[in-house]
Amino acid sequence: MRPTRHAVPRTAPPATVGRWDTWSLAAALITILFWASAFAGVRASLTEFGPGPLALYRFTFASLALGLYALVARIPPPPLRLLLPVTGVSLIGITGYHLLLNYGQVSVPAGTASLIIATVPIMTALLSLGLGQERLSPLGWLGSLISLGGVMLIVLGRGQDMNFTAGALLVLASALASALYFVLQRPLLAQVRPLQFTVWSLIAGTLPMLIFAPELLRELPTAPWQAHLTVLYIGLFPAALAYLTWSYAISRVGAAACTNLMYLTPVLASVIAYLWLGELPTRLTLVGGAIALGGVVLVNTLGRRPAPKQP
């Protein structure tokens, strides 16, 4: 019997790392632009919705869109033996990341939050080190310390403002959740295609957010139509579409090459936050962000060594 033309194989072919073409570069840049705009979109939406209800509202749109896409493209759920691992990883990288980020952005400006999230690549490198997936050179360790110092400047950038500091720590925790998501999904992506994993991971990560449904139902009637359109935007584009384009780019050139483009996110996010919300970062935040990004670049360019091959 001939296989269905759209059927997804149980194992994914290895990606050709580093060979950019027009489509893969366009997909990655679209993702970065949409993700950068999400910080301002979330910050704007938090004036009308609570952090938890906002996450549920946003990812309801995203899950419906991806569910419809999976139905049309005939993308099946992961094999039964992988449902539990995929769900567990999704609880960390979808549910945990977005709830922590939303609660953090209650007091942290959009551009500042994006600078803290820009440390995800360095956290990913350190977690990969602990799991034996790669090693750091002395320059890698130096870059880690530099980046940590920059983040601390950002966290302390508002002096005695404890609400800002607490929010910044929540955003930092969301960055850790995102890094865990990237590291823990690697063995799963050896068994399912990135697109298949992304679609069902996002849907699985949305389900626990239903705990906020009663609160969301109370907030929906009082929110202005502009707020609903903003949530629709951050649900369909920075969530559903951006995750799909990111998976496409990773499948073409590999995660390492795509991750390097994340350095653009805080720059774009700060510009968008200024144009959309009128937010201006403090001088100390800019200095801390520059230091943190410098450390991240150092780790991801000169600071990594391949992990030793297993005998």
C-alpha positions as a Markdown table, in Angstrom:
| # | Residue | x | y | z |
|---|---|---|---|---|
| 1 | Met | 0.0 | 0.0 | 0.0 |
| 2 | Arg | 1.4 | 3.4 | -0.9 |
| 3 | Pro | 1.8 | 5.8 | 2.0 |
| 4 | Thr | -0.3 | 8.9 | 2.1 |
| 5 | Arg | 1.5 | 11.8 | 0.5 |
| 6 | His | 1.2 | 14.0 | 3.6 |
| 7 | Ala | 2.0 | 11.3 | 6.1 |
| 8 | Val | 4.7 | 12.2 | 8.7 |
| 9 | Pro | 7.4 | 9.6 | 9.2 |
| 10 | Arg | 8.1 | 8.4 | 12.7 |
| 11 | Thr | 11.7 | 9.5 | 12.4 |
| 12 | Ala | 13.1 | 12.8 | 11.1 |
| 13 | Pro | 15.8 | 13.0 | 8.6 |
| 14 | Pro | 18.9 | 14.9 | 9.8 |
| 15 | Ala | 18.9 | 18.6 | 8.9 |
| 16 | Thr | 21.6 | 20.1 | 6.8 |
| 17 | Val | 23.1 | 22.5 | 9.3 |
| 18 | Gly | 24.2 | 26.0 | 8.3 |
| 19 | Arg | 23.1 | 25.9 | 4.6 |
| 20 | Trp | 20.8 | 28.9 | 4.4 |
| 21 | Asp | 18.5 | 29.3 | 1.4 |
| 22 | Thr | 16.0 | 32.0 | 0.6 |
| 23 | Trp | 13.0 | 30.2 | 2.1 |
| 24 | Ser | 14.7 | 29.1 | 5.3 |
| 25 | Leu | 16.2 | 32.5 | 6.0 |
| 26 | Ala | 12.8 | 34.2 | 5.3 |
| 27 | Ala | 11.1 | 31.8 | 7.7 |
| 28 | Ala | 13.6 | 32.4 | 10.5 |
| 29 | Leu | 13.5 | 36.2 | 10.1 |
| 30 | Ile | 9.7 | 36.2 | 10.1 |
| 31 | Thr | 9.8 | 34.2 | 13.3 |
| 32 | Ile | 12.3 | 36.7 | 14.9 |
| 33 | Leu | 10.2 | 39.7 | 13.9 |
| 34 | Phe | 6.9 | 38.2 | 15.2 |
| 35 | Trp | 8.6 | 37.1 | 18.5 |
| 36 | Ala | 10.0 | 40.5 | 18.9 |
| 37 | Ser | 6.6 | 42.1 | 18.5 |
| 38 | Ala | 5.1 | 39.7 | 21.1 |
| 39 | Phe | 6.7 | 41.5 | 24.0 |
| 40 | Ala | 4.9 | 44.7 | 23.2 |
| 41 | Gly | 1.7 | 42.9 | 22.4 |
| 42 | Val | 1.7 | 41.1 | 25.8 |
| 43 | Arg | 2.6 | 44.2 | 27.7 |
| 44 | Ala | -0.3 | 46.1 | 26.0 |
| 45 | Ser | -2.8 | 43.3 | 26.6 |
| 46 | Leu | -1.9 | 43.1 | 30.3 |
| 47 | Thr | -3.8 | 46.4 | 30.8 |
| 48 | Glu | -7.1 | 44.5 | 30.1 |
| 49 | Phe | -6.4 | 40.9 | 31.0 |
| 50 | Gly | -4.7 | 39.1 | 33.9 |
| 51 | Pro | -1.5 | 37.3 | 33.1 |
| 52 | Gly | -3.0 | 33.8 | 33.3 |
| 53 | Pro | -6.2 | 34.6 | 31.4 |
| 54 | Leu | -4.2 | 36.4 | 28.7 |
| 55 | Ala | -2.0 | 33.3 | 28.2 |
| 56 | Leu | -5.1 | 31.1 | 27.8 |
| 57 | Tyr | -6.9 | 33.6 | 25.5 |
| 58 | Arg | -3.8 | 33.9 | 23.3 |
| 59 | Phe | -3.0 | 30.2 | 23.0 |
| 60 | Thr | -6.7 | 29.3 | 22.4 |
| 61 | Phe | -6.4 | 31.2 | 19.2 |
| 62 | Ala | -3.0 | 29.6 | 18.5 |
| 63 | Ser | -4.2 | 26.1 | 19.3 |
| 64 | Leu | -7.3 | 26.4 | 17.1 |
| 65 | Ala | -5.2 | 27.6 | 14.2 |
| 66 | Leu | -2.6 | 24.9 | 14.5 |
| 67 | Gly | -5.3 | 22.2 | 15.1 |
| 68 | Leu | -7.0 | 23.3 | 11.9 |
| 69 | Tyr | -3.6 | 23.2 | 10.1 |
| 70 | Ala | -2.8 | 19.7 | 11.5 |
| 71 | Leu | -6.2 | 18.5 | 10.2 |
| 72 | Val | -5.8 | 19.9 | 6.7 |
| 73 | Ala | -2.1 | 18.9 | 6.4 |
| 74 | Arg | -2.8 | 15.5 | 8.0 |
| 75 | Ile | -0.2 | 15.9 | 10.7 |
| 76 | Pro | -0.9 | 13.1 | 13.2 |
| 77 | Pro | -0.2 | 13.3 | 17.0 |
| 78 | Pro | 3.1 | 11.9 | 18.1 |
| 79 | Pro | 3.3 | 8.1 | 18.7 |
| 80 | Leu | 1.6 | 6.9 | 21.8 |
| 81 | Arg | 4.9 | 6.1 | 23.5 |
| 82 | Leu | 6.0 | 9.8 | 23.0 |
| 83 | Leu | 2.8 | 11.5 | 24.2 |
| 84 | Leu | 3.9 | 11.7 | 27.9 |
| 85 | Pro | 7.4 | 13.0 | 27.1 |
| 86 | Val | 6.0 | 15.6 | 24.6 |
| 87 | Thr | 3.4 | 16.7 | 27.2 |
| 88 | Gly | 6.0 | 17.0 | 29.9 |
| 89 | Val | 8.3 | 19.1 | 27.8 |
| 90 | Ser | 5.3 | 21.3 | 26.7 |
| 91 | Leu | 4.4 | 22.0 | 30.3 |
| 92 | Ile | 7.8 | 23.5 | 30.7 |
| 93 | Gly | 8.3 | 25.3 | 27.4 |
| 94 | Ile | 4.8 | 26.4 | 26.5 |
| 95 | Thr | 2.8 | 26.6 | 29.7 |
| 96 | Gly | 5.6 | 27.5 | 32.1 |
| 97 | Tyr | 7.4 | 29.9 | 29.8 |
| 98 | His | 4.4 | 32.0 | 28.8 |
| 99 | Leu | 2.8 | 32.1 | 32.2 |
| 100 | Leu | 6.1 | 33.2 | 33.8 |
| 101 | Leu | 6.7 | 35.8 | 31.1 |
| 102 | Asn | 3.2 | 37.2 | 31.4 |
| 103 | Tyr | 3.4 | 37.6 | 35.1 |
| 104 | Gly | 6.9 | 39.1 | 34.8 |
| 105 | Gln | 5.8 | 41.6 | 32.2 |
| 106 | Val | 3.2 | 43.1 | 34.5 |
| 107 | Ser | 6.1 | 45.2 | 35.9 |
| 108 | Val | 8.9 | 44.8 | 33.3 |
| 109 | Pro | 8.8 | 46.8 | 30.1 |
| 110 | Ala | 8.7 | 44.9 | 26.8 |
| 111 | Gly | 12.2 | 45.9 | 25.6 |
| 112 | Thr | 13.7 | 45.0 | 29.0 |
| 113 | Ala | 12.0 | 41.6 | 29.0 |
| 114 | Ser | 13.3 | 40.9 | 25.6 |
| 115 | Leu | 16.9 | 41.6 | 26.8 |
| 116 | Ile | 16.5 | 39.1 | 29.6 |
| 117 | Ile | 15.0 | 36.5 | 27.3 |
| 118 | Ala | 18.0 | 37.0 | 24.9 |
| 119 | Thr | 20.0 | 34.9 | 27.4 |
| 120 | Val | 18.1 | 31.8 | 26.3 |
| 121 | Pro | 20.9 | 30.6 | 24.0 |
| 122 | Ile | 23.5 | 30.8 | 26.8 |
| 123 | Met | 21.2 | 28.9 | 29.2 |
| 124 | Thr | 20.7 | 26.4 | 26.5 |
| 125 | Ala | 24.4 | 26.0 | 26.1 |
| 126 | Leu | 24.9 | 25.5 | 29.9 |
| 127 | Leu | 22.1 | 23.0 | 30.1 |
| 128 | Ser | 23.5 | 21.1 | 27.1 |
| 129 | Leu | 26.8 | 21.0 | 28.9 |
| 130 | Gly | 25.2 | 19.4 | 31.9 |
| 131 | Leu | 23.6 | 16.8 | 29.7 |
| 132 | Gly | 26.8 | 16.0 | 27.8 |
| 133 | Gln | 25.4 | 17.4 | 24.6 |
| 134 | Glu | 28.3 | 19.9 | 24.1 |
| 135 | Arg | 31.2 | 21.5 | 26.0 |
| 136 | Leu | 32.3 | 25.0 | 26.7 |
| 137 | Ser | 35.8 | 26.4 | 26.1 |
| 138 | Pro | 37.4 | 28.8 | 28.6 |
| 139 | Leu | 36.0 | 31.6 | 26.4 |
| 140 | Gly | 32.6 | 30.0 | 26.8 |
| 141 | Trp | 32.8 | 30.1 | 30.6 |
| 142 | Leu | 34.0 | 33.8 | 30.4 |
| 143 | Gly | 31.0 | 34.6 | 28.1 |
| 144 | Ser | 28.7 | 33.0 | 30.6 |
| 145 | Leu | 29.9 | 35.1 | 33.4 |
| 146 | Ile | 29.8 | 38.3 | 31.3 |
| 147 | Ser | 26.2 | 37.5 | 30.3 |
| 148 | Leu | 25.2 | 36.8 | 33.9 |
| 149 | Gly | 26.7 | 40.1 | 35.0 |
| 150 | Gly | 24.7 | 41.9 | 32.3 |
| 151 | Val | 21.4 | 40.3 | 33.3 |
| 152 | Met | 22.1 | 41.3 | 37.0 |
| 153 | Leu | 22.5 | 44.9 | 35.9 |
| 154 | Ile | 19.1 | 44.7 | 34.1 |
| 155 | Val | 17.4 | 43.1 | 37.1 |
| 156 | Leu | 18.8 | 45.8 | 39.4 |
| 157 | Gly | 18.2 | 48.5 | 36.9 |
| 158 | Arg | 15.3 | 50.1 | 38.8 |
| 159 | Gly | 17.1 | 50.5 | 42.1 |
| 160 | Gln | 14.7 | 50.0 | 45.0 |
| 161 | Asp | 11.7 | 49.1 | 42.8 |
| 162 | Met | 10.9 | 45.7 | 44.2 |
| 163 | Asn | 8.0 | 45.1 | 41.8 |
| 164 | Phe | 10.4 | 45.5 | 38.8 |
| 165 | Thr | 13.0 | 43.2 | 40.4 |
| 166 | Ala | 10.5 | 40.5 | 41.2 |
| 167 | Gly | 9.1 | 40.7 | 37.6 |
| 168 | Ala | 12.6 | 40.6 | 36.1 |
| 169 | Leu | 13.3 | 37.4 | 38.1 |
| 170 | Leu | 10.1 | 35.9 | 36.7 |
| 171 | Val | 11.2 | 36.8 | 33.2 |
| 172 | Leu | 14.6 | 35.2 | 34.0 |
| 173 | Ala | 12.8 | 32.1 | 35.1 |
| 174 | Ser | 10.8 | 32.0 | 31.9 |
| 175 | Ala | 14.1 | 32.2 | 30.0 |
| 176 | Leu | 15.3 | 29.1 | 31.9 |
| 177 | Ala | 12.0 | 27.3 | 31.0 |
| 178 | Ser | 12.6 | 28.1 | 27.3 |
| 179 | Ala | 16.1 | 26.8 | 27.5 |
| 180 | Leu | 14.9 | 23.6 | 29.1 |
| 181 | Tyr | 12.3 | 23.3 | 26.4 |
| 182 | Phe | 15.0 | 23.5 | 23.6 |
| 183 | Val | 17.3 | 21.1 | 25.4 |
| 184 | Leu | 14.7 | 18.5 | 26.4 |
| 185 | Gln | 13.1 | 18.4 | 22.9 |
| 186 | Arg | 16.3 | 17.4 | 21.2 |
| 187 | Pro | 15.9 | 13.6 | 21.8 |
| 188 | Leu | 12.2 | 13.9 | 20.8 |
| 189 | Leu | 13.1 | 15.5 | 17.5 |
| 190 | Ala | 15.1 | 12.4 | 16.6 |
| 191 | Gln | 11.8 | 10.5 | 16.6 |
| 192 | Val | 9.3 | 13.0 | 15.2 |
| 193 | Arg | 9.5 | 15.8 | 12.7 |
| 194 | Pro | 10.0 | 19.4 | 14.1 |
| 195 | Leu | 6.7 | 20.5 | 12.5 |
| 196 | Gln | 4.8 | 17.6 | 14.1 |
| 197 | Phe | 6.4 | 18.2 | 17.5 |
| 198 | Thr | 5.7 | 21.9 | 17.3 |
| 199 | Val | 2.0 | 21.6 | 16.5 |
| 200 | Trp | 1.1 | 19.1 | 19.2 |
| 201 | Ser | 3.5 | 20.5 | 21.8 |
| 202 | Leu | 1.8 | 23.9 | 21.6 |
| 203 | Ile | -1.7 | 22.3 | 21.8 |
| 204 | Ala | -0.6 | 20.2 | 24.8 |
| 205 | Gly | 0.9 | 23.2 | 26.5 |
| 206 | Thr | -2.3 | 25.2 | 26.1 |
| 207 | Leu | -4.5 | 22.6 | 27.9 |
| 208 | Pro | -3.3 | 23.3 | 31.5 |
| 209 | Met | -4.1 | 27.0 | 31.0 |
| 210 | Leu | -7.8 | 26.1 | 31.0 |
| 211 | Ile | -7.6 | 26.6 | 34.8 |
| 212 | Phe | -7.8 | 30.4 | 34.0 |
| 213 | Ala | -11.0 | 30.0 | 32.0 |
| 214 | Pro | -13.4 | 31.3 | 34.7 |
| 215 | Glu | -11.3 | 34.4 | 35.2 |
| 216 | Leu | -11.0 | 34.9 | 31.4 |
| 217 | Leu | -14.8 | 34.6 | 30.9 |
| 218 | Arg | -15.3 | 37.5 | 33.5 |
| 219 | Glu | -12.7 | 39.7 | 31.7 |
| 220 | Leu | -13.8 | 39.2 | 28.1 |
| 221 | Pro | -17.0 | 41.4 | 28.1 |
| 222 | Thr | -15.3 | 44.4 | 29.7 |
| 223 | Ala | -12.2 | 44.5 | 27.4 |
| 224 | Pro | -12.3 | 46.9 | 24.4 |
| 225 | Trp | -12.2 | 45.6 | 20.9 |
| 226 | Gln | -8.7 | 46.8 | 20.4 |
| 227 | Ala | -7.5 | 44.5 | 23.2 |
| 228 | His | -9.2 | 41.5 | 21.6 |
| 229 | Leu | -7.5 | 42.3 | 18.3 |
| 230 | Thr | -4.2 | 42.5 | 20.0 |
| 231 | Val | -4.6 | 39.1 | 21.6 |
| 232 | Leu | -5.8 | 37.7 | 18.3 |
| 233 | Tyr | -2.6 | 39.0 | 16.7 |
| 234 | Ile | -0.2 | 37.6 | 19.3 |
| 235 | Gly | -2.0 | 34.3 | 19.2 |
| 236 | Leu | -2.0 | 33.8 | 15.4 |
| 237 | Phe | 1.3 | 35.4 | 14.5 |
| 238 | Pro | 3.9 | 35.4 | 17.3 |
| 239 | Ala | 2.5 | 32.1 | 18.5 |
| 240 | Ala | 1.0 | 29.8 | 15.9 |
| 241 | Leu | 2.7 | 31.1 | 12.7 |
| 242 | Ala | 6.0 | 31.9 | 14.2 |
| 243 | Tyr | 6.4 | 28.5 | 15.8 |
| 244 | Leu | 5.6 | 26.9 | 12.4 |
| 245 | Thr | 8.1 | 29.0 | 10.6 |
| 246 | Trp | 10.7 | 28.4 | 13.3 |
| 247 | Ser | 10.2 | 24.6 | 13.0 |
| 248 | Tyr | 10.6 | 24.9 | 9.2 |
| 249 | Ala | 13.8 | 26.9 | 9.5 |
| 250 | Ile | 15.3 | 24.4 | 12.1 |
| 251 | Ser | 14.4 | 21.5 | 9.8 |
| 252 | Arg | 16.3 | 23.1 | 7.0 |
| 253 | Val | 19.5 | 24.5 | 8.7 |
| 254 | Gly | 19.5 | 23.2 | 12.2 |
| 255 | Ala | 18.8 | 24.7 | 15.7 |
| 256 | Ala | 22.3 | 26.2 | 16.2 |
| 257 | Ala | 22.2 | 28.4 | 13.1 |
| 258 | Cys | 18.7 | 29.6 | 13.8 |
| 259 | Thr | 19.4 | 30.4 | 17.4 |
| 260 | Asn | 22.1 | 32.8 | 16.4 |
| 261 | Leu | 19.5 | 35.0 | 14.8 |
| 262 | Met | 17.8 | 35.4 | 18.2 |
| 263 | Tyr | 20.4 | 38.2 | 18.9 |
| 264 | Leu | 18.2 | 40.4 | 16.7 |
| 265 | Thr | 15.2 | 39.9 | 19.0 |
| 266 | Pro | 15.9 | 42.5 | 21.7 |
| 267 | Val | 16.9 | 45.1 | 19.2 |
| 268 | Leu | 13.7 | 44.7 | 17.2 |
| 269 | Ala | 11.6 | 44.3 | 20.4 |
| 270 | Ser | 12.9 | 47.6 | 21.8 |
| 271 | Val | 12.1 | 49.5 | 18.6 |
| 272 | Ile | 8.6 | 48.0 | 18.5 |
| 273 | Ala | 8.0 | 48.7 | 22.2 |
| 274 | Tyr | 9.0 | 52.4 | 21.6 |
| 275 | Leu | 6.8 | 52.7 | 18.5 |
| 276 | Trp | 3.8 | 50.8 | 20.0 |
| 277 | Leu | 4.0 | 51.7 | 23.7 |
| 278 | Gly | 6.4 | 54.6 | 23.9 |
| 279 | Glu | 8.7 | 52.7 | 26.2 |
| 280 | Leu | 12.2 | 53.9 | 26.6 |
| 281 | Pro | 14.8 | 51.7 | 28.4 |
| 282 | Thr | 16.9 | 53.2 | 31.2 |
| 283 | Arg | 20.6 | 53.8 | 30.6 |
| 284 | Leu | 21.5 | 51.0 | 33.0 |
| 285 | Thr | 19.2 | 48.6 | 31.2 |
| 286 | Leu | 20.9 | 49.4 | 27.9 |
| 287 | Val | 24.3 | 48.8 | 29.4 |
| 288 | Gly | 23.3 | 45.6 | 31.0 |
| 289 | Gly | 21.6 | 44.4 | 27.8 |
| 290 | Ala | 24.7 | 45.1 | 25.8 |
| 291 | Ile | 26.9 | 43.2 | 28.2 |
| 292 | Ala | 24.5 | 40.3 | 28.4 |
| 293 | Leu | 24.3 | 40.1 | 24.6 |
| 294 | Gly | 28.0 | 40.3 | 24.3 |
| 295 | Gly | 28.4 | 37.3 | 26.6 |
| 296 | Val | 25.8 | 35.4 | 24.6 |
| 297 | Val | 27.6 | 36.1 | 21.3 |
| 298 | Leu | 30.9 | 35.0 | 22.8 |
| 299 | Val | 29.5 | 31.7 | 24.0 |
| 300 | Asn | 27.8 | 30.9 | 20.8 |
| 301 | Thr | 30.6 | 31.8 | 18.5 |
| 302 | Leu | 33.9 | 31.0 | 20.2 |
| 303 | Gly | 32.9 | 29.3 | 23.4 |
| 304 | Arg | 31.4 | 26.0 | 22.3 |
| 305 | Arg | 33.2 | 22.7 | 21.7 |
| 306 | Pro | 31.5 | 19.6 | 20.3 |
| 307 | Ala | 30.7 | 16.9 | 23.0 |
| 308 | Pro | 33.0 | 13.9 | 23.0 |
| 309 | Lys | 31.7 | 11.0 | 21.0 |
| 310 | Gln | 30.5 | 8.1 | 23.1 |
| 311 | Pro | 32.6 | 4.9 | 22.7 |
